């Protein structure tokens, strides 16, 4: 029986660098991060998906994860997140099934509908259809992975010819999570039988509402509210809180500046996009966060401080309902030594404080 009360400690692998580097060098450095995290006893390495800019240039997380699987046998593999409306769902299901079949690891596949208009425009997908396309894509993926012949007919997507997905999964099955940006979307993910995936950039009252709404809807549907629930948490660890916060103030502003550029926040592309109106309010705060004098509130929401402070913040998030911690400071401009110090200190100074499913505890 799965022990959902014992936290999983995971980490993000990303093509970031503290200096000039080619994409090949960025990927090689990311693989080095993966090997270190594996050696230190972390349970899962997660990859983020983005396209066409230098804000996380990892356009195909599953390819990256296949390399990590070969380099780090047994290390769990995650995506945070893959945007289903950009994919042919049958091909996506095939790729996930192949990775699960070939790897000796648990898969944790975070999926979402995406928020960057430049990516939607480049792929020629109407962003106003994102929510419906996400639902239909997920229904096809979920059905295909059952390993039975099927057809599908939706408003935007269809599988007219009966198909049987190969490879047929046996043994391990992928874990899927739905990215949640508001308490209202939690109920939608529950309806789709997806566990929620959160971000520690939201205040605790919002995160609590997300979990409360998701659990309540699961109960209404006659389903168990127990689940593995991941959350992405920015993490800087030092001997003192002030030293760790100074590191965060040094590196996080560039991360937010890259978000401002990638999401074209100054253009406010969501204000007239049906289904995305709330993102105008949500992303407006990034302009302030790109100024290092304005990020203390964000720091408080994440795991930034001494080992004791980081432990306390993780326990607060556990009280809300999260039990899979995707710890990261792999953001644009963060050098390898800073990323590696975070991983090492988490493994030596924080993870042993928990009864954890990670290998380090």
Buried (B, 14 or more C-beta within 10 A) or exposed (E): EEEBEBBBBBBBBBBBBBEEBEEEEBBEBBBBBBBBBBEBBBBBBBBBBBBBBBBBBBEBBBEBBBEBBEBBEEBBBBBBBBBBBBBEBBEBBBBBBBBBBEBEBBBBBBBBBBBBBBBBEEBEBBBBBBBBBBBBBBBBBBBBBEBEEBEBEBEEBEBEEEBEBEEEBEEEEBBBBBBBBBBEBBBBBBEBEBBBBBBBBBEBEBBBBBBBBBBBBBEEEEEEBBBBBBBBBBBBBBEEBEEBBBBBBBBBBBBBBBBBBBBBBEEBBBEEBEBBEEBBEBBEBBBEBBEBEBBEEBBEBBBBBBBEBBBEBBEBBBEBBBBBBBBBBBBBBBBBEBBBBBBBBBBEBBBBBBEBBBBBB
